[in-house]
Amino acid sequence: DEQAYAYLFIPKESALGSSAKKRLKVLMEHSDLGSGFQIAMSDLQIRGGGSALGVSQSGKIAAVGYDMFLELMERTMSELKGEPVMENLEPEIHVEMSCFIPEDYIPDIDQRLLAYRRLAKMIVLSDIADFKEELVDRYGTMPVEATNLLLKIMLKVLSIKAGVKRLELKSRNLTLSFSEVHQKHPFGIIDMVTSSPGLYKFTPDSVLKARLPKTGANNALAKTKNILKEIAQHVNC
């Protein structure tokens, strides 16, 4: 319940090295609540990320980004062990609505970019709900565009679970393309289609098409959500 302060005492700036001056500048530019990530990334850029398997604390990680470096390391280790390497599924989600975080909702560009980054990494629906609660608590009621963005991320998470590589929702028409390598039982979709005759159309090139009821955009999204959940049950059981 108390405001905390940190006082940093330095010699004359002329006595500071170039890296120290850069770090001091970073601290001066990122002093807001929640800036720890930006400070850490700036430090990574100043000194390099080091060797993940050695003792060196400077290196080339900053050139590709820390997350990408770890992903490349994991992939390379799997290849050296002779283990199969499967690319992560990154579904394309196409919906007819504006999906972004308005500048007047999160004015600070660093915080806005951080929000996008967090959303891009979400793979659990509960994380989206928690993030929405956090945004409302910090910035107030969410504008329509930001709400739409969370809905789009929700569709992405459900698409990953269902092995969907492309989702397109136009008016009442839903089109789903699949990545069979990301499904345990790809033929489970056939069982779903045959058990509900007239509701779905499954083409030879593994595309599922559905004509949704005339119930408005929100209901179309809800119906799409339920279809993705049903597909996930059939292909992962």
C-alpha positions as CSV (number, residue, x, y, z in Angstrom):
1,D,0.0,0.0,0.0
2,E,3.0,2.3,0.0
3,Q,4.7,4.0,-3.0
4,A,8.3,2.7,-3.5
5,Y,11.3,4.5,-4.9
6,A,14.7,3.4,-6.2
7,Y,17.5,5.9,-6.3
8,L,20.5,5.2,-8.5
9,F,23.7,7.1,-7.9
10,I,26.2,7.4,-10.7
11,P,29.5,9.3,-11.3
12,K,29.8,12.0,-13.9
13,E,28.4,10.8,-17.2
14,S,31.8,11.3,-18.7
15,A,33.1,8.4,-16.5
16,L,30.4,6.0,-17.8
17,G,31.1,3.5,-20.6
18,S,29.0,3.4,-23.7
19,S,27.0,0.3,-22.5
20,A,26.3,2.0,-19.1
21,K,25.0,5.1,-20.9
22,K,22.7,3.0,-23.0
23,R,21.4,1.1,-20.0
24,L,20.8,4.4,-18.1
25,K,18.9,5.8,-21.1
26,V,16.7,2.7,-21.2
27,L,15.9,3.1,-17.5
28,M,15.0,6.7,-18.1
29,E,12.7,5.8,-21.0
30,H,11.0,2.9,-19.4
31,S,9.9,3.9,-15.9
32,D,6.2,3.1,-16.1
33,L,4.5,0.2,-14.3
34,G,5.0,-3.0,-16.4
35,S,8.1,-1.9,-18.2
36,G,10.3,-4.7,-16.9
37,F,9.9,-6.7,-20.2
38,Q,11.0,-3.7,-22.3
39,I,14.0,-3.2,-20.0
40,A,15.0,-6.8,-20.2
41,M,14.7,-6.9,-24.0
42,S,16.8,-3.7,-24.3
43,D,19.5,-5.2,-22.1
44,L,19.4,-8.2,-24.4
45,Q,20.0,-6.0,-27.4
46,I,22.8,-4.1,-25.7
47,R,24.9,-7.1,-24.5
48,G,23.5,-9.9,-26.8
49,G,21.9,-13.0,-25.3
50,G,24.9,-15.2,-24.7
51,S,25.3,-18.9,-25.3
52,A,22.4,-21.1,-24.0
53,L,24.7,-24.1,-23.6
54,G,27.9,-22.3,-22.4
55,V,29.2,-19.7,-19.9
56,S,29.3,-16.7,-22.3
57,Q,26.9,-13.9,-21.5
58,S,27.1,-12.1,-24.8
59,G,26.3,-13.4,-28.2
60,K,23.9,-13.3,-31.2
61,I,20.5,-14.0,-29.7
62,A,19.4,-10.4,-30.1
63,A,19.8,-10.8,-33.8
64,V,16.9,-13.3,-34.0
65,G,15.0,-12.6,-30.8
66,Y,15.1,-14.7,-27.6
67,D,11.9,-16.7,-28.3
68,M,13.0,-17.6,-31.8
69,F,16.4,-18.5,-30.6
70,L,15.0,-21.0,-28.1
71,E,12.7,-22.4,-30.8
72,L,15.6,-22.9,-33.2
73,M,17.6,-24.6,-30.4
74,E,14.8,-27.0,-29.6
75,R,14.3,-27.8,-33.2
76,T,18.0,-28.4,-33.8
77,M,18.4,-30.6,-30.7
78,S,15.4,-32.7,-31.9
79,E,17.0,-33.1,-35.3
80,L,20.4,-34.2,-33.8
81,K,18.5,-36.8,-31.7
82,G,16.7,-38.1,-34.8
83,E,13.3,-37.1,-33.4
84,P,10.6,-35.9,-35.8
85,V,10.2,-32.1,-35.9
86,M,6.7,-30.8,-36.3
87,E,6.1,-27.1,-37.1
88,N,3.7,-25.3,-34.8
89,L,0.3,-24.8,-36.2
90,E,-0.4,-21.1,-36.9
91,P,-3.9,-20.9,-38.2
92,E,-5.1,-18.1,-40.5
93,I,-8.2,-16.5,-39.1
94,H,-10.3,-14.4,-41.5
95,V,-13.4,-12.8,-40.0
96,E,-15.5,-9.8,-41.2
97,M,-14.8,-7.5,-38.3
98,S,-12.3,-4.9,-37.2
99,C,-9.8,-6.5,-34.8
100,F,-7.1,-4.3,-33.1
101,I,-6.3,-2.3,-30.0
102,P,-7.1,1.4,-30.5
103,E,-4.4,3.9,-29.6
104,D,-6.8,5.8,-27.4
105,Y,-7.5,2.6,-25.4
106,I,-3.8,1.8,-24.7
107,P,-1.9,5.1,-25.6
108,D,1.6,3.8,-24.8
109,I,3.0,2.1,-27.8
110,D,5.2,-0.2,-25.8
111,Q,2.3,-1.5,-23.7
112,R,0.2,-1.9,-26.8
113,L,2.9,-4.0,-28.5
114,L,3.4,-6.0,-25.4
115,A,-0.4,-6.7,-25.4
116,Y,-0.2,-7.9,-29.0
117,R,2.8,-10.1,-28.1
118,R,1.0,-11.7,-25.2
119,L,-2.1,-12.4,-27.3
120,A,-0.1,-14.0,-30.1
121,K,1.4,-16.5,-27.6
122,M,-1.9,-17.6,-26.0
123,I,-2.9,-21.2,-26.4
124,V,-5.4,-21.6,-23.5
125,L,-8.8,-20.0,-23.4
126,S,-8.5,-19.2,-19.7
127,D,-5.5,-17.0,-20.5
128,I,-7.7,-14.9,-22.8
129,A,-10.3,-14.5,-20.1
130,D,-7.7,-13.5,-17.6
131,F,-6.1,-11.0,-20.0
132,K,-9.5,-9.4,-20.7
133,E,-10.1,-8.9,-17.0
134,E,-6.6,-7.4,-16.7
135,L,-7.3,-4.9,-19.6
136,V,-10.6,-3.8,-18.1
137,D,-9.0,-3.3,-14.7
138,R,-6.1,-1.2,-16.1
139,Y,-7.8,0.7,-19.0
140,G,-11.5,0.5,-18.5
141,T,-14.3,-0.9,-20.7
142,M,-12.9,-2.5,-23.8
143,P,-13.8,-0.9,-27.2
144,V,-15.5,-3.1,-29.8
145,E,-12.3,-3.5,-31.9
146,A,-10.3,-4.8,-28.9
147,T,-13.2,-7.2,-27.9
148,N,-13.2,-8.5,-31.5
149,L,-9.5,-9.1,-31.3
150,L,-9.9,-11.3,-28.3
151,L,-12.7,-13.2,-30.1
152,K,-10.3,-13.7,-33.0
153,I,-7.6,-15.0,-30.7
154,M,-10.2,-17.4,-29.1
155,L,-11.0,-18.8,-32.6
156,K,-7.2,-19.2,-33.2
157,V,-6.8,-21.2,-29.9
158,L,-9.8,-23.4,-30.8
159,S,-8.5,-23.9,-34.3
160,I,-5.2,-25.1,-33.0
161,K,-6.9,-27.7,-30.9
162,A,-9.0,-28.8,-33.9
163,G,-6.1,-28.9,-36.3
164,V,-7.5,-26.1,-38.5
165,K,-5.0,-24.3,-40.5
166,R,-7.4,-21.8,-42.1
167,L,-10.7,-20.4,-40.9
168,E,-12.9,-18.1,-43.0
169,L,-16.2,-16.7,-41.7
170,K,-18.1,-14.6,-44.2
171,S,-21.6,-13.7,-43.2
172,R,-23.2,-17.1,-42.7
173,N,-20.6,-19.1,-44.6
174,L,-17.9,-21.0,-42.6
175,T,-15.0,-22.6,-44.3
176,L,-12.4,-24.7,-42.5
177,S,-9.2,-26.1,-44.0
178,F,-7.3,-28.7,-42.0
179,S,-3.7,-29.8,-41.2
180,E,-3.9,-33.6,-40.8
181,V,-0.5,-33.8,-39.3
182,H,-1.8,-31.8,-36.3
183,Q,-4.7,-34.2,-35.7
184,K,-4.5,-37.5,-33.9
185,H,-7.4,-39.0,-35.9
186,P,-8.0,-37.0,-39.1
187,F,-10.8,-39.3,-40.2
188,G,-12.8,-38.3,-37.1
189,I,-14.2,-35.4,-39.2
190,I,-15.8,-37.8,-41.6
191,D,-17.7,-39.4,-38.6
192,M,-18.8,-35.9,-37.5
193,V,-20.1,-35.0,-41.0
194,T,-21.9,-38.3,-41.5
195,S,-23.5,-38.1,-38.1
196,S,-25.1,-34.7,-39.0
197,P,-26.3,-35.1,-42.6
198,G,-27.2,-31.8,-44.3
199,L,-25.3,-29.6,-41.8
200,Y,-21.8,-29.9,-43.3
201,K,-20.1,-30.4,-46.7
202,F,-16.7,-32.0,-46.8
203,T,-14.7,-31.6,-50.0
204,P,-12.1,-34.1,-51.3
205,D,-9.3,-31.5,-50.6
206,S,-10.1,-31.6,-46.8
207,V,-12.2,-28.5,-46.6
208,L,-15.3,-28.4,-44.4
209,K,-18.1,-26.0,-45.3
210,A,-21.0,-25.0,-43.2
211,R,-24.0,-22.7,-43.7
212,L,-24.8,-21.1,-40.4
213,P,-28.3,-20.0,-39.3
214,K,-29.6,-16.4,-39.8
215,T,-29.0,-15.3,-36.2
216,G,-26.6,-12.4,-36.4
217,A,-22.8,-12.0,-36.2
218,N,-22.4,-12.8,-32.5
219,N,-24.4,-16.0,-32.8
220,A,-22.4,-17.0,-35.9
221,L,-19.2,-16.7,-33.8
222,A,-20.8,-18.7,-31.0
223,K,-21.8,-21.4,-33.6
224,T,-18.3,-21.4,-35.0
225,K,-16.8,-21.8,-31.6
226,N,-19.1,-24.9,-30.9
227,I,-18.2,-26.4,-34.3
228,L,-14.4,-26.1,-33.5
229,K,-14.9,-27.7,-30.1
230,E,-16.9,-30.6,-31.8
231,I,-14.2,-31.1,-34.4
232,A,-11.5,-31.2,-31.6
233,Q,-13.4,-33.9,-29.8
234,H,-13.6,-36.0,-33.0
235,V,-10.0,-35.7,-34.2
236,N,-8.3,-35.9,-30.8
237,C,-10.3,-38.7,-29.0
